Amino acid sequence: MDVGRWAFSLTTTMTPTLQLFLVVSAALFSIGLLAALSRRHAIFILIGIEMMLAAANVNFIAFWRFSPQPQSPTGVMIAIFSIAIAAAEAAVGLALVIAVYRHYRTTNVDHLNQLKG
């Protein structure tokens, strides 16, 4: 069997299931958590948090889509509010990072021990 026919048969027989979306969401959340916990720069930590929020949005949409009665778009509404909150969080976080960078000339969170009260 050649590769083209195999790829075509794979795409025609593969239907998205709830388990597939949950695995993708878990992988996205794990990558975001790893990025948020292992990075030293504040920008990468914010990117990791955004990835974790995106994984939560995938879960909301997946559970809404595969529910027995998906008439009311509850999952979509929660995802839209979550996207709005993520945008606000990114704007405020980036403003804080810029303010700290202007004062300390670094975004490395290990060097920001002078912020202690």
C-alpha positions, 0 to 999 in steps of 0.5 A: 500500500502506498503512502498516499492511499494510506494517508487518505484512508487514515484521514477518512476513518479517523473521527474526532472523539472526546478522548482525542480532544482530552489528550490534546488538551492534556498535552497542551496543558503539560507543555504550558505548565512545563514552560511556566515552571522551568523558564526564568524569563517573565515573558515565557512564564506568561506564554506558559500560562496562556497555553494552560488557559488555551488547554482549559478552553479546549476542554470546555469546547470538547465537553460542550460538543460531546455532551448529550444535549449540546443545544445551549452553547454553555461551553462556548460562552465560558471559553469566550469569557476565558479568552477575554480574561486571558487577553486582560491577563496578558495585557496587565502581565506584559505591562508589569513586565515592561515596568519591571524591565525599565526599572531593573533592566532584566526580565529574569525572575531570579534577579527580581529578589529586590521586589520583596517588602 
